[in-house]
């Protein structure tokens, strides 16, 4: 039986909403009705609504406490995307869940958030969806690489190299909440690469040892991290991240007894990832995949909301890649690395969720 597209609201009107969410939602506008965009200020909300109106002519501008209350009290809005400063995400997400709305958001304040979610869910008439926006688990290149890893034999070593480009020309450089966030850009940016790592290896990181440093004083500390990590499957690897480099690079590389696979960010007419595999016979193959993770995660969330409505929660199973617990596990790995860095490389066990 067909169901009407869900009506959603976006909470937040910053750079990521304007540059990513609105363009990607416009590509799948047949799957949803964007009812409202909310921001703390009228100016910010209005700017985002003006962009959205090209594809969602009926979208409403909401701002401040009254605007947030309007969204909470609007029964036609079944789901919200929370795209706010990390410090505010959990509080507002929990308010939305208490109002019976499904939530897609980023990651922070994990243990408190999970216990509150379980408490709210226990009282809800149907299953409430609380999803974490982790587009790297939906990137076709990483999914292809995960398939190829099955053919490289016993895993021996894993490398994750990230050299970012977080300088004054980057639209996120001046973001105040990231500068007042424990872990700064290392945590905000790095969590995505950990998500990619965990998905590729198919098991958990159990312990880490890391060194951190603060070199570029225009960035919050730390801005560099080098970590050794140990996996559940017995193999080990390295995670090295530089927040701002003159030569940006993103690379995941997995070495097995029968071959090697790697994913590297690149540009072939459009931005994306080059997936390469190297067999035991010395032969190599490569394929390029344009970025589409944000679109795919939004489709998955909207599909979950629609399925949940149809099945009334009884037989509903949410997309695991959007699970809040998966997001918690990503953050836990980086938090362990940052803790080890503070302790000058002391071995730290990753918190389990």
C-alpha positions as CSV (number, residue, x, y, z in Angstrom):
1,X,0.0,0.0,0.0
2,X,1.4,3.4,-1.0
3,X,1.9,6.1,1.7
4,X,2.2,9.8,1.3
5,X,5.8,11.2,1.3
6,X,6.7,12.2,4.9
7,X,6.7,15.9,5.8
8,X,10.0,16.9,7.4
9,X,11.6,19.9,9.0
10,X,15.3,20.9,9.0
11,X,16.6,22.3,12.2
12,X,19.6,24.4,11.3
13,X,20.4,26.7,8.4
14,X,24.2,26.7,8.3
15,X,26.8,25.9,5.6
16,X,26.2,22.2,5.5
17,X,22.4,22.7,5.2
18,X,22.8,25.1,2.3
19,X,25.7,23.4,0.5
20,X,24.7,19.7,1.0
21,X,21.3,19.0,2.5
22,X,19.2,21.3,0.4
23,X,20.8,20.3,-3.0
24,X,20.7,16.6,-2.1
25,X,17.0,16.8,-0.9
26,X,16.1,18.6,-4.1
27,X,17.3,15.6,-6.1
28,X,14.9,13.3,-4.2
29,X,12.1,15.8,-3.7
30,X,9.5,13.1,-4.8
31,X,10.3,11.2,-1.6
32,X,9.5,14.0,0.9
33,X,7.7,17.3,1.6
34,X,10.0,19.9,3.2
35,X,7.6,21.7,5.5
36,X,9.9,24.0,7.4
37,X,13.4,25.2,8.1
38,X,14.3,26.4,11.5
39,X,17.2,28.5,12.9
40,X,17.8,30.4,16.0
41,X,17.8,33.7,14.0
42,X,15.3,34.9,11.5
43,X,18.1,36.0,9.1
44,X,19.7,32.6,8.9
45,X,16.4,30.8,8.5
46,X,15.2,33.2,5.8
47,X,18.5,32.7,3.8
48,X,18.1,28.9,3.8
49,X,14.4,29.1,3.0
50,X,15.1,31.3,-0.1
51,X,17.4,28.5,-1.4
52,X,14.9,25.8,-0.6
53,X,11.9,27.5,-2.2
54,X,13.2,26.7,-5.7
55,X,12.4,23.0,-5.2
56,X,10.0,23.2,-2.2
57,X,7.8,26.2,-2.8
58,X,5.7,25.7,0.3
59,X,8.6,25.6,2.8
60,X,8.0,27.7,5.9
61,X,10.5,29.9,7.7
62,X,10.7,29.2,11.5
63,X,13.1,30.8,14.0
64,X,13.7,31.2,17.7
65,X,11.9,29.5,20.6
66,X,8.4,30.1,19.1
67,X,9.4,28.6,15.8
68,X,10.8,25.5,17.4
69,X,7.6,25.1,19.4
70,X,5.6,25.4,16.2
71,X,7.5,22.4,14.7
72,X,7.2,20.4,17.9
73,X,3.4,21.0,18.0
74,X,2.8,20.4,14.2
75,X,1.5,16.8,13.9
76,X,2.0,16.8,10.1
77,X,5.8,17.0,10.6
78,X,6.7,13.3,11.2
79,X,10.6,13.6,11.0
80,X,13.3,16.2,11.5
81,X,16.9,16.5,10.4
82,X,18.9,18.1,13.2
83,X,21.9,19.9,11.6
84,X,23.1,22.1,14.5
85,X,26.2,22.8,16.6
86,X,27.4,19.6,18.3
87,X,26.7,21.0,21.7
88,X,23.0,21.6,21.0
89,X,22.2,18.5,18.9
90,X,21.3,16.0,21.6
91,X,19.1,18.3,23.7
92,X,17.0,19.3,20.7
93,X,16.9,15.8,19.3
94,X,15.6,14.5,22.6
95,X,12.9,17.2,22.6
96,X,11.9,16.1,19.1
97,X,11.8,12.4,20.1
98,X,9.6,13.3,23.1
99,X,7.2,15.0,20.6
100,X,7.0,11.7,18.7
101,X,9.1,12.7,15.7
102,X,11.8,10.6,14.0
103,X,15.2,12.2,14.1
104,X,18.3,12.3,11.8
105,X,21.3,14.0,13.5
106,X,25.1,14.0,14.1
107,X,26.9,12.5,17.0
108,X,27.8,13.8,20.5
109,X,27.2,13.2,24.3
110,X,26.6,9.5,23.6
111,X,25.9,7.7,26.9
112,X,23.4,10.3,28.2
113,X,21.8,10.4,24.8
114,X,21.4,6.7,24.5
115,X,19.9,6.2,28.0
116,X,17.4,9.1,27.4
117,X,16.4,7.7,24.0
118,X,15.7,4.2,25.5
119,X,13.6,5.9,28.2
120,X,11.6,7.9,25.7
121,X,11.2,4.9,23.3
122,X,9.8,2.7,26.2
123,X,6.9,5.2,26.5
124,X,6.3,5.8,22.8
125,X,3.3,4.1,21.1
126,X,5.4,3.1,18.1
127,X,9.1,2.7,17.4
128,X,10.8,6.1,17.2
129,X,13.7,6.3,14.7
130,X,16.8,8.1,16.0
131,X,19.4,8.0,13.2
132,X,22.9,9.3,12.9
133,X,23.9,11.0,9.6
134,X,27.0,9.1,8.6
135,X,27.2,9.4,4.9
136,X,30.5,7.5,4.6
137,X,28.7,4.2,5.4
138,X,26.6,4.9,2.3
139,X,29.4,5.9,-0.2
140,X,29.4,3.4,-3.1
141,X,33.2,3.4,-3.2
142,X,33.5,2.2,0.4
143,X,30.7,-0.4,-0.2
144,X,32.6,-1.7,-3.2
145,X,35.9,-1.8,-1.3
146,X,34.2,-3.8,1.5
147,X,33.2,-6.4,-1.1
148,X,36.7,-6.6,-2.4
149,X,38.2,-7.1,1.1
150,X,36.5,-10.6,1.1
151,X,39.0,-11.7,-1.5
152,X,42.3,-10.5,0.0
153,X,42.6,-13.3,2.5
154,X,43.6,-12.9,6.2
155,X,43.9,-9.2,7.1
156,X,47.4,-8.1,8.1
157,X,47.5,-4.3,8.2
158,X,45.2,-1.3,7.8
159,X,46.1,2.3,7.1
160,X,43.9,5.4,7.3
161,X,45.7,8.6,6.1
162,X,43.8,11.9,6.3
163,X,45.4,15.2,5.3
164,X,42.6,17.8,5.5
165,X,42.3,21.3,4.0
166,X,40.9,23.1,7.0
167,X,42.2,26.6,6.3
168,X,40.7,30.1,6.1
169,X,39.3,29.4,2.6
170,X,37.2,26.5,3.9
171,X,33.6,27.5,4.7
172,X,33.8,25.5,8.1
173,X,37.0,27.2,9.2
174,X,35.4,29.9,11.3
175,X,32.7,27.7,12.7
176,X,32.6,28.8,16.4
177,X,31.1,25.6,17.8
178,X,33.8,23.4,16.4
179,X,36.4,25.6,18.0
180,X,34.7,25.3,21.4
181,X,34.2,21.5,21.0
182,X,36.5,19.1,22.9
183,X,38.6,17.5,20.2
184,X,37.9,20.3,17.7
185,X,38.2,19.5,14.1
186,X,40.0,16.1,14.8
187,X,36.7,14.8,16.3
188,X,34.3,16.6,14.0
189,X,36.1,15.6,10.8
190,X,37.8,12.4,12.0
191,X,34.6,10.6,13.1
192,X,33.7,10.1,9.4
193,X,37.0,8.4,8.5
194,X,36.6,6.1,11.6
195,X,33.1,5.2,10.3
196,X,34.7,4.3,7.0
197,X,37.4,2.2,8.8
198,X,34.9,0.3,10.9
199,X,32.7,-0.5,8.0
200,X,35.6,-1.7,5.8
201,X,37.2,-4.0,8.4
202,X,33.8,-5.3,9.6
203,X,34.9,-5.5,13.2
204,X,35.5,-3.3,16.2
205,X,38.6,-1.3,17.3
206,X,39.4,-2.6,20.8
207,X,42.4,-0.4,21.9
208,X,44.5,2.5,20.7
209,X,47.7,4.3,21.4
210,X,48.1,7.8,20.1
211,X,50.2,11.0,20.1
212,X,48.7,14.4,19.4
213,X,50.1,17.8,18.7
214,X,49.1,21.4,18.1
215,X,51.1,23.1,15.4
216,X,48.8,25.4,13.4
217,X,47.7,27.9,16.0
218,X,44.9,29.2,13.8
219,X,43.2,25.9,14.6
220,X,41.9,24.5,17.9
221,X,44.0,21.9,19.6
222,X,44.9,19.2,18.7
223,X,45.4,19.6,14.9
224,X,47.5,16.4,14.4
225,X,47.1,12.9,15.6
226,X,49.0,9.7,14.9
227,X,47.5,6.5,16.4
228,X,48.1,2.7,16.3
229,X,44.9,0.7,16.7
230,X,44.2,-2.9,17.4
231,X,41.2,-4.7,15.9
232,X,39.0,-7.5,17.2
233,X,40.2,-9.7,14.4
234,X,43.8,-9.7,15.6
235,X,45.2,-7.3,13.0
236,X,46.4,-3.8,13.7
237,X,46.7,-0.5,11.8
238,X,47.5,3.2,11.8
239,X,45.3,6.2,11.8
240,X,47.2,9.5,10.9
241,X,45.3,12.7,10.5
242,X,46.5,16.3,9.8
243,X,43.6,18.8,10.0
244,X,45.2,21.3,7.5
245,X,47.7,20.2,4.8
246,X,48.9,21.9,1.7
247,X,48.4,18.7,-0.2
248,X,45.0,17.2,0.9
249,X,44.7,13.4,0.9
250,X,42.2,10.8,2.1
251,X,43.1,7.1,2.0
252,X,42.0,3.8,3.4
253,X,44.3,0.8,2.6
254,X,43.8,-2.8,3.8
255,X,46.6,-5.3,3.2
256,X,45.7,-9.0,3.2
257,X,47.7,-12.2,2.6
258,X,46.3,-12.5,-0.9
259,X,46.1,-8.9,-2.0
260,X,45.5,-5.3,-1.1
261,X,42.6,-2.9,-1.6
262,X,42.5,0.8,-1.1
263,X,40.1,3.8,-1.5
264,X,41.5,7.2,-2.2
265,X,39.7,10.5,-2.7
266,X,40.2,11.9,-6.1
267,X,38.7,13.9,-9.0
268,X,37.7,12.5,-12.4
269,X,35.5,15.2,-13.9
270,X,33.7,15.2,-10.5
271,X,34.8,14.6,-6.9
272,X,34.7,11.0,-5.6
273,X,36.8,8.0,-4.7
274,X,39.1,5.7,-6.7
275,X,38.9,2.1,-5.6
276,X,42.0,0.0,-6.4
277,X,42.6,-3.7,-5.8
278,X,46.0,-5.5,-6.1
279,X,45.9,-9.3,-6.5
280,X,48.4,-11.9,-5.5
281,X,49.3,-12.2,-9.2
282,X,50.4,-8.6,-9.3
283,X,47.5,-7.5,-11.4
284,X,45.6,-4.3,-10.4
285,X,42.1,-3.0,-11.1
286,X,40.6,0.5,-10.4
287,X,37.2,2.0,-10.5
288,X,36.0,5.6,-9.8
289,X,32.9,6.3,-7.8
290,X,31.5,9.9,-7.5
291,X,30.3,11.1,-4.1
292,X,26.7,10.2,-3.3
293,X,26.8,9.2,0.4
294,X,24.7,12.2,1.6
295,X,21.9,11.4,-1.0
296,X,21.9,7.7,-0.1
297,X,21.7,8.3,3.7
298,X,18.8,10.7,3.2
299,X,17.0,8.2,1.0
300,X,17.6,5.5,3.7
301,X,16.2,7.7,6.5
302,X,13.1,8.7,4.5
303,X,12.6,5.0,3.6
304,X,12.8,4.1,7.3
305,X,10.2,6.8,8.2
306,X,7.8,5.6,5.5
307,X,8.3,1.9,6.4
308,X,7.8,2.7,10.1
309,X,4.5,4.4,9.2
310,X,3.3,1.5,7.1
311,X,4.2,-1.2,9.6
312,X,3.3,0.8,12.7
313,X,6.5,-0.3,14.3
314,X,5.5,-4.0,14.7
315,X,7.7,-5.6,12.1
316,X,9.9,-2.6,11.3
317,X,13.7,-2.9,11.2
318,X,15.6,0.3,10.8
319,X,18.7,0.7,8.5
320,X,21.6,-0.4,10.7
321,X,24.1,1.9,9.0
322,X,22.1,4.9,10.4
323,X,21.9,3.4,13.9
324,X,22.7,5.8,16.8
325,X,24.8,3.0,18.4
326,X,27.0,2.8,15.2
327,X,27.6,6.6,15.5
328,X,28.4,6.1,19.2
329,X,31.0,3.5,18.3
330,X,32.7,5.8,15.8
331,X,33.0,8.6,18.3
332,X,34.2,6.2,21.0
333,X,37.2,5.2,18.9
334,X,38.3,8.8,18.3
335,X,37.7,9.8,22.0
336,X,40.0,6.9,23.0
337,X,42.7,8.2,20.6
338,X,42.3,11.7,22.0
339,X,42.5,10.4,25.6
340,X,45.6,8.5,24.7
341,X,47.1,11.6,23.2
342,X,46.6,13.5,26.4
343,X,48.3,10.6,28.3
344,X,51.3,10.7,25.9
345,X,50.5,7.5,24.1
346,X,49.3,5.4,26.9
347,X,47.2,2.4,25.7
348,X,43.5,3.1,26.0
349,X,40.6,0.6,25.6
350,X,37.7,1.8,23.4
351,X,34.4,2.1,25.3
352,X,31.9,-0.5,24.2
353,X,28.3,0.3,23.1
